[in-house]
Amino acid sequence: MEYKDYYKTLGVTRDAAPPEIKRAYRKLARKFHPDVSKEPDAEARFKEINEANEVLHDPEKRAAYDALGSSWHAGQDFRPPPGGVHHDFHFGADEAAEFSDFFSSIFGREFHPGAQGQRRRRGQDQTARIAIDLEDAYRGATRQLRLDVPEIGADGRVTSRTRTLNVRIPPGVTQGRQIRLAGQGAPGVNGGHAGDLYLEIEINPHRFLTTDGKDIHLRLPIAPWEAALGASVSVPTLGGTVNLKVPPGSQSGQRLRLKGRGLPGEPAGDELVMLEIVTPPATTDAAKAAYREMAERLHFNPRAEMGV
């Protein structure tokens, strides 16, 4: 197994005082909490941080850990002394299941009472995906989810059953966000608590809107005269149609911002509108005459900067 550098995990030195360890833990726990973090490895980091804090915030556990010496490095191959390092610690079996093998090798014997086969163990965390429309991400929704989950019978055999969950999607969820359903994961063993279920949000493609976090993006077609002269045009947003002022002399690719018109949150996202000038088709005599008149009157060369 690999040695874990708990001081490095929390970003503190080996002589850090308890208040410094407490501050470091709180800062990292807020950053990597699976309910709020956008980091791809948030769940794993959160467990590492909790394990490091479990050891370093307790003087006795910290002393037992420090007794291993300071010459170890994170990731180095580690073999514990026979019988572990220290045996005066008391944990529930469910707590023990949250920690790594390295942790168990140091503090493990006291939270494995009884025979190995009778040990209570927390069920594994599970993940699933749930697809929702962008409008549901904006307003929030309730979805019924059917999951096939393993179940351990009285005879110890593992079977599968279908379970139905009513899931509340909060307003403002973003692509890839995980919703944690405590105790809805795999069942525990020998009376252990069930694991947690993490639902990953997948937002279905929208007809003309895309998302980037809480921001919404829209390509907005406008007429040449609206771009040249300026105009107030109607723009679709998730909260309904609003008016947008297009400044005179606008060009294709120019971006305008509708502040707070994205997905709700603290702060709410924005809607970013990219202008796209669309020319009317020259399919009638009147349209062709209008284009010829523009060509004669405007003396406009869109390729002038290229020198052609």
C-alpha positions as CSV (number, residue, x, y, z in Angstrom):
1,M,0.0,0.0,0.0
2,E,1.0,3.6,-0.4
3,Y,2.1,5.9,2.4
4,K,-0.2,8.9,2.8
5,D,1.3,12.3,3.8
6,Y,-1.6,13.8,5.7
7,Y,0.3,17.1,6.2
8,K,0.7,17.4,2.5
9,T,-3.0,16.6,1.9
10,L,-4.0,19.5,4.1
11,G,-1.2,21.7,2.9
12,V,0.4,22.3,6.3
13,T,3.8,21.7,7.8
14,R,4.5,18.9,10.3
15,D,4.8,21.4,13.1
16,A,1.5,23.1,12.3
17,A,-0.6,24.2,15.3
18,P,-4.1,22.8,15.7
19,P,-5.8,26.1,14.7
20,E,-3.8,26.1,11.5
21,I,-4.8,22.5,10.8
22,K,-8.5,23.4,11.5
23,R,-8.4,26.4,9.1
24,A,-6.7,24.3,6.3
25,Y,-9.3,21.5,6.7
26,R,-12.3,23.9,6.6
27,K,-10.9,25.7,3.5
28,L,-10.3,22.4,1.6
29,A,-13.6,20.8,2.8
30,R,-15.6,23.8,1.4
31,K,-13.7,23.6,-1.9
32,F,-14.1,19.9,-2.5
33,H,-17.4,19.1,-0.9
34,P,-19.2,16.9,-3.5
35,D,-22.5,18.8,-3.0
36,V,-21.0,22.1,-4.3
37,S,-17.6,21.4,-5.9
38,K,-17.1,21.5,-9.7
39,E,-13.8,19.7,-9.4
40,P,-13.8,16.4,-11.3
41,D,-12.2,14.5,-8.5
42,A,-14.1,16.3,-5.7
43,E,-15.4,13.1,-4.0
44,A,-12.0,11.4,-3.8
45,R,-10.3,14.6,-2.6
46,F,-13.0,15.2,0.0
47,K,-12.4,11.7,1.4
48,E,-8.6,12.3,1.5
49,I,-9.1,15.6,3.3
50,N,-11.5,14.0,5.9
51,E,-9.1,11.2,6.5
52,A,-6.1,13.6,7.0
53,N,-8.2,15.7,9.4
54,E,-9.3,12.6,11.3
55,V,-5.7,11.9,12.2
56,L,-4.2,15.4,12.5
57,H,-6.9,17.1,14.5
58,D,-6.7,14.4,17.3
59,P,-3.5,14.7,19.4
60,E,-3.3,10.9,20.1
61,K,-3.8,9.9,16.5
62,R,-1.4,12.5,15.3
63,A,1.2,11.3,17.7
64,A,0.7,7.7,16.5
65,Y,1.1,8.9,12.9
66,D,4.1,11.0,13.6
67,A,5.7,8.0,15.3
68,L,6.2,6.5,11.8
69,G,8.9,9.1,11.3
70,S,9.4,12.0,8.9
71,S,11.3,10.2,6.2
72,W,8.3,8.9,4.4
73,H,7.0,10.5,1.2
74,A,3.5,10.4,-0.2
75,G,3.0,7.4,-2.5
76,Q,6.0,5.6,-1.2
77,D,5.5,1.8,-0.6
78,F,4.4,1.3,3.0
79,R,4.4,-1.8,5.1
80,P,3.1,-1.4,8.6
81,P,4.6,-3.1,11.6
82,P,2.9,-6.3,12.6
83,G,-0.2,-5.6,14.6
84,G,-0.5,-2.0,13.5
85,V,1.0,1.0,15.2
86,H,-1.5,2.0,17.8
87,H,-4.5,0.2,19.3
88,D,-6.3,2.5,21.6
89,F,-8.6,4.2,19.2
90,H,-12.3,3.5,18.9
91,F,-14.3,3.8,15.7
92,G,-17.6,2.6,14.5
93,A,-17.4,0.1,11.6
94,D,-19.2,2.6,9.4
95,E,-16.6,5.3,10.1
96,A,-13.8,2.9,9.4
97,A,-15.2,2.1,5.9
98,E,-14.7,5.7,4.9
99,F,-10.9,5.5,5.4
100,S,-8.1,4.0,3.3
101,D,-6.2,0.8,3.8
102,F,-3.2,2.9,5.0
103,F,-5.4,4.4,7.7
104,S,-6.6,0.9,8.7
105,S,-3.1,-0.4,8.9
106,I,-2.2,2.1,11.5
107,F,-5.4,2.4,13.5
108,G,-7.3,-0.5,12.3
109,R,-7.7,-3.3,14.9
110,E,-10.0,-1.5,17.2
111,F,-12.7,-0.8,14.7
112,H,-12.7,-4.4,13.4
113,P,-14.2,-6.2,16.3
114,G,-15.1,-9.8,16.0
115,A,-14.4,-12.1,13.1
116,Q,-13.5,-10.6,9.8
117,G,-16.5,-12.1,8.1
118,Q,-18.9,-10.6,10.6
119,R,-17.7,-7.0,10.3
120,R,-20.2,-4.4,9.5
121,R,-19.4,-2.4,6.5
122,R,-20.9,0.7,4.9
123,G,-22.4,0.1,1.4
124,Q,-20.6,1.5,-1.6
125,D,-21.4,4.8,-3.1
126,Q,-23.1,4.6,-6.5
127,T,-23.4,7.0,-9.4
128,A,-26.1,7.4,-12.0
129,R,-26.9,10.0,-14.7
130,I,-30.1,11.8,-15.1
131,A,-31.0,13.8,-18.3
132,I,-33.1,16.9,-18.0
133,D,-34.1,19.8,-20.3
134,L,-32.5,23.2,-20.0
135,E,-35.9,24.6,-18.8
136,D,-35.8,22.1,-15.9
137,A,-32.3,23.2,-15.0
138,Y,-33.6,26.8,-14.9
139,R,-36.8,26.3,-13.0
140,G,-36.0,23.1,-11.1
141,A,-38.1,19.9,-11.4
142,T,-39.0,16.6,-9.8
143,R,-38.1,13.4,-11.6
144,Q,-39.0,9.8,-10.9
145,L,-35.9,7.6,-11.2
146,R,-35.9,3.8,-11.5
147,L,-32.8,2.0,-10.5
148,D,-31.7,-1.6,-10.3
149,V,-29.9,-1.9,-7.1
150,P,-28.2,-4.9,-5.4
151,E,-29.7,-6.2,-2.2
152,I,-28.3,-8.6,0.3
153,G,-30.8,-11.1,1.6
154,A,-30.9,-12.8,5.0
155,D,-29.0,-15.7,3.6
156,G,-26.2,-13.4,2.4
157,R,-27.0,-13.8,-1.3
158,V,-27.0,-10.7,-3.5
159,T,-30.0,-10.1,-5.6
160,S,-31.2,-7.2,-7.7
161,R,-34.4,-5.2,-7.3
162,T,-35.9,-2.2,-9.0
163,R,-36.2,0.8,-6.8
164,T,-38.1,4.0,-7.6
165,L,-36.9,7.3,-6.3
166,N,-38.5,10.8,-6.5
167,V,-35.6,13.2,-7.1
168,R,-35.9,16.9,-6.7
169,I,-33.7,18.8,-9.2
170,P,-32.9,22.3,-7.7
171,P,-33.1,25.4,-9.9
172,G,-29.7,26.4,-11.3
173,V,-28.1,23.0,-11.7
174,T,-25.4,22.9,-14.3
175,Q,-24.1,20.2,-16.7
176,G,-22.1,17.6,-14.9
177,R,-23.1,18.7,-11.4
178,Q,-23.7,15.8,-8.9
179,I,-26.6,15.6,-6.6
180,R,-26.0,13.5,-3.5
181,L,-28.7,11.3,-2.1
182,A,-27.6,10.2,1.3
183,G,-28.2,6.6,2.1
184,Q,-29.5,5.7,-1.4
185,G,-26.5,3.8,-2.6
186,A,-25.6,0.2,-2.2
187,P,-26.8,-1.5,1.0
188,G,-24.4,-2.0,3.9
189,V,-23.1,-5.4,5.0
190,N,-24.0,-6.9,8.4
191,G,-26.1,-3.9,9.5
192,G,-23.8,-1.3,8.1
193,H,-25.3,1.9,6.7
194,A,-26.1,2.2,3.0
195,G,-23.8,4.2,0.7
196,D,-24.8,7.4,-1.0
197,L,-26.1,7.8,-4.5
198,Y,-24.6,10.5,-6.7
199,L,-26.7,11.7,-9.6
200,E,-24.8,13.4,-12.4
201,I,-26.8,16.0,-14.3
202,E,-26.8,15.8,-18.0
203,I,-28.6,18.7,-19.8
204,N,-30.3,17.7,-23.1
205,P,-29.4,19.8,-26.2
206,H,-31.6,22.9,-26.6
207,R,-32.9,24.1,-30.0
208,F,-31.0,27.3,-29.9
209,L,-29.4,27.8,-26.5
210,T,-26.2,26.3,-25.1
211,T,-24.7,26.4,-21.6
212,D,-21.3,27.1,-20.2
213,G,-21.6,26.7,-16.4
214,K,-24.4,29.0,-15.4
215,D,-24.0,31.2,-18.5
216,I,-26.3,30.8,-21.5
217,H,-25.2,31.3,-25.1
218,L,-27.3,32.3,-28.1
219,R,-26.6,33.1,-31.7
220,L,-29.0,35.8,-32.6
221,P,-29.8,36.5,-36.3
222,I,-30.3,40.2,-37.2
223,A,-31.1,42.0,-40.4
224,P,-28.4,44.1,-42.1
225,W,-30.3,47.3,-41.4
226,E,-30.7,46.4,-37.7
227,A,-26.9,46.0,-37.5
228,A,-26.2,49.2,-39.5
229,L,-28.7,51.5,-37.9
230,G,-29.2,49.9,-34.5
231,A,-32.4,48.5,-33.3
232,S,-34.3,47.1,-30.3
233,V,-35.0,43.4,-31.0
234,S,-36.7,40.6,-29.1
235,V,-34.5,37.9,-27.6
236,P,-35.5,34.6,-26.1
237,T,-34.3,33.8,-22.6
238,L,-35.1,31.0,-20.2
239,G,-37.2,33.5,-18.2
240,G,-39.1,34.8,-21.2
241,T,-38.7,37.2,-24.1
242,V,-36.8,40.4,-23.4
243,N,-35.7,43.4,-25.6
244,L,-32.1,43.8,-26.5
245,K,-30.6,47.0,-27.8
246,V,-28.4,46.4,-30.8
247,P,-26.0,49.3,-31.2
248,P,-25.5,51.0,-34.6
249,G,-22.6,49.6,-36.6
250,S,-22.8,46.1,-35.1
251,Q,-21.0,43.3,-36.9
252,S,-21.5,39.5,-37.0
253,G,-19.7,37.8,-34.1
254,Q,-20.2,40.7,-31.8
255,R,-21.3,39.7,-28.3
256,L,-23.8,41.4,-26.1
257,R,-24.5,40.4,-22.5
258,L,-27.9,40.1,-20.8
259,K,-26.8,40.1,-17.2
260,G,-28.5,37.7,-14.8
261,R,-30.5,36.0,-17.6
262,G,-28.6,32.7,-17.4
263,L,-29.2,29.9,-14.9
264,P,-30.1,31.1,-11.4
265,G,-27.6,31.1,-8.6
266,E,-25.5,33.3,-6.3
267,P,-24.6,35.0,-8.6
268,A,-26.9,34.1,-11.5
269,G,-25.4,33.4,-14.9
270,D,-25.7,35.7,-17.9
271,E,-27.0,35.2,-21.4
272,L,-24.4,36.0,-24.0
273,V,-25.8,36.9,-27.3
274,M,-23.6,36.6,-30.4
275,L,-24.9,38.7,-33.3
276,E,-25.2,37.0,-36.7
277,I,-26.1,39.3,-39.7
278,V,-28.4,37.5,-42.1
279,T,-29.0,38.9,-45.6
280,P,-32.5,38.7,-47.1
281,P,-32.7,36.4,-50.1
282,A,-32.5,38.1,-53.5
283,T,-35.4,36.0,-55.0
284,T,-37.6,38.8,-56.3
285,D,-37.1,41.6,-58.8
286,A,-37.6,44.2,-56.0
287,A,-35.0,42.6,-53.8
288,K,-32.5,42.4,-56.6
289,A,-33.1,46.0,-57.5
290,A,-32.5,47.0,-53.8
291,Y,-29.2,45.1,-53.7
292,R,-28.1,46.7,-57.0
293,E,-28.9,50.2,-55.7
294,M,-27.0,49.5,-52.5
295,A,-24.0,48.4,-54.6
296,E,-24.1,51.6,-56.6
297,R,-24.6,53.9,-53.7
298,L,-22.6,52.5,-50.9
299,H,-19.2,51.8,-52.6
300,F,-18.6,49.2,-49.9
301,N,-15.7,46.7,-50.2
302,P,-15.8,44.2,-47.2
303,R,-12.3,42.9,-48.3
304,A,-10.6,46.3,-48.3
305,E,-8.3,45.3,-45.3
306,M,-7.0,42.4,-47.4
307,G,-5.9,44.8,-50.1
308,V,-8.1,43.2,-52.7
